Amino acid sequence: MKHLVTAGLFSAMIAASTVMPINANADEMMDNSAVQNRQMLMDGIGGAMGTLGCYLKGQCDLPDPVLRNLANGIAFAAASGPAAFEPKTMGATVKTTATEKVWSDWDDFSGRFPELKEAALAMAAAAGDKSAMGAAMGNLGKTCKGCHDTYRSK
């Protein structure tokens, strides 16, 4: 059995090595994957913001733990943001709204994520107090808008 498992692993390694970077489009595929990962990260933030907005507008009712988890999810995504955007993806063919300014002004761009994280944590701390959440949402929204206005194409 041990030899069968070893042979299977060895065969899998050989198969993977024939499919991997030999492909002439490997860089494009890696860049596309990086762009898609960033898009999912940002879509997650947008989805959480939309759901929090739904609650604050009185269009849906959510328990405090869910509100807190949504805000904490934004904070987690913000902590992951710089690493997700760090790879320059000049060879990507996936459509993106990120501008080249993300990388040409990296220090400012990446420095905005801690502010987003803090604003999201303030939202999480306010869960249960709709008035405090409204103020926190205003700050969180300004943080998002400031970055989008500067680093996102329309």
C-alpha positions in Angstrom: 0.0 0.0 0.0 2.9 2.4 0.9 4.4 1.9 -2.6 1.0 2.5 -4.2 0.6 5.8 -2.4 4.1 6.8 -3.3 3.6 5.9 -6.9 0.3 7.9 -7.0 2.0 10.9 -5.5 4.9 10.7 -7.9 2.5 10.4 -10.8 0.5 13.4 -9.6 3.8 15.5 -9.3 4.8 14.6 -12.9 1.3 15.5 -14.2 1.3 18.8 -12.3 4.8 19.7 -13.6 3.7 19.2 -17.2 0.7 21.5 -16.8 2.2 24.3 -14.7 4.5 27.1 -15.8 5.4 25.5 -19.1 2.3 27.2 -20.4 3.2 30.4 -22.3 0.4 32.2 -20.6 1.4 31.3 -17.1 2.1 35.0 -16.2 -1.2 36.1 -17.6 -3.0 33.3 -15.7 -1.2 34.3 -12.4 -2.1 38.0 -13.0 -5.7 37.1 -13.8 -5.9 35.0 -10.6 -4.5 37.9 -8.5 -7.0 40.3 -10.0 -9.9 37.9 -9.4 -8.8 37.4 -5.8 -8.7 41.2 -5.3 -12.2 41.5 -6.8 -13.6 38.9 -4.5 -12.0 40.6 -1.5 -13.5 44.0 -2.5 -16.9 42.4 -3.4 -17.0 40.9 0.1 -16.5 44.4 1.6 -19.2 45.8 -0.7 -21.6 43.0 0.2 -21.1 43.6 3.9 -21.5 47.3 3.4 -24.7 46.8 1.5 -26.1 44.5 4.2 -25.1 46.9 7.0 -26.8 49.7 4.9 -29.9 47.6 4.6 -30.1 47.3 8.4 -29.4 51.0 9.0 -32.1 52.0 6.5 -34.6 49.8 8.3 -35.0 47.5 5.2 -33.9 44.4 7.0 -33.6 43.2 10.6 -30.4 41.6 11.7 -29.2 40.5 15.1 -26.3 42.2 16.7 -23.9 39.3 16.3 -24.5 39.3 12.5 -23.9 43.1 12.4 -20.7 42.6 14.3 -19.6 39.8 12.1 -20.2 41.8 8.9 -18.1 44.7 10.3 -15.4 42.4 11.5 -15.4 40.8 8.1 -14.6 44.2 6.5 -11.8 44.7 9.1 -10.4 41.3 8.2 -10.6 42.1 4.5 -8.9 45.4 5.1 -6.0 43.7 6.9 -5.7 41.4 3.9 -5.9 44.2 1.3 -2.2 45.2 0.9 -1.1 41.7 0.3 -3.9 41.2 -2.2 -3.0 44.3 -4.2 0.8 44.0 -3.9 1.4 42.0 -7.0 1.5 44.3 -10.0 -0.7 42.7 -12.6 0.3 44.3 -15.8 -0.3 41.1 -17.8 -3.8 40.5 -16.6 -6.6 40.3 -19.2 -9.4 40.3 -16.6 -11.2 43.6 -16.6 -10.4 45.6 -13.5 -11.3 49.0 -12.1 -8.0 49.4 -10.2 -5.9 52.1 -11.7 -2.2 52.1 -12.2 -2.0 54.7 -9.5 -2.5 51.8 -7.0 1.2 50.8 -7.6 2.7 54.2 -8.6 1.4 55.6 -5.2 1.7 52.4 -3.3 2.6 54.0 0.1 -0.6 56.1 0.1 -2.8 53.3 -1.3 -1.6 50.6 1.1 -1.6 53.0 4.0 -5.4 53.5 3.6 -6.2 49.9 4.6 -5.4 50.4 8.3 -7.9 53.3 8.3 -10.5 51.1 6.8 -9.8 48.4 9.3 -10.2 50.9 12.2 -13.4 52.3 10.8 -14.8 48.7 10.4 -13.8 47.8 14.0 -15.6 51.0 15.2 -18.7 49.8 13.3 -18.4 46.4 15.0 -18.1 48.0 18.4 -21.2 50.0 17.7 -23.4 46.9 16.8 -26.6 47.2 18.7 -26.7 50.9 18.9 -28.3 52.1 15.7 -27.4 55.8 16.2 -23.7 55.0 16.9 -23.7 52.6 14.0 -25.0 55.3 11.7 -22.1 57.6 12.6 -19.7 54.7 12.2 -21.2 53.9 8.8 -20.7 57.4 7.7 -17.0 57.2 8.6 -16.6 53.8 7.0 -18.3 55.0 3.8 -16.0 58.1 3.7 -13.0 55.8 4.0 -14.2 53.6 1.1 -15.1 56.6 -1.0 -11.8 58.3 -0.5 -9.9 55.3 -1.8 -12.3 54.7 -4.7 -12.2 58.3 -5.8 -8.4 58.1 -6.0 -7.6 54.5 -7.1 -10.6 53.2 -8.9 -11.6 54.0 -12.5 -15.2 54.9 -13.1 
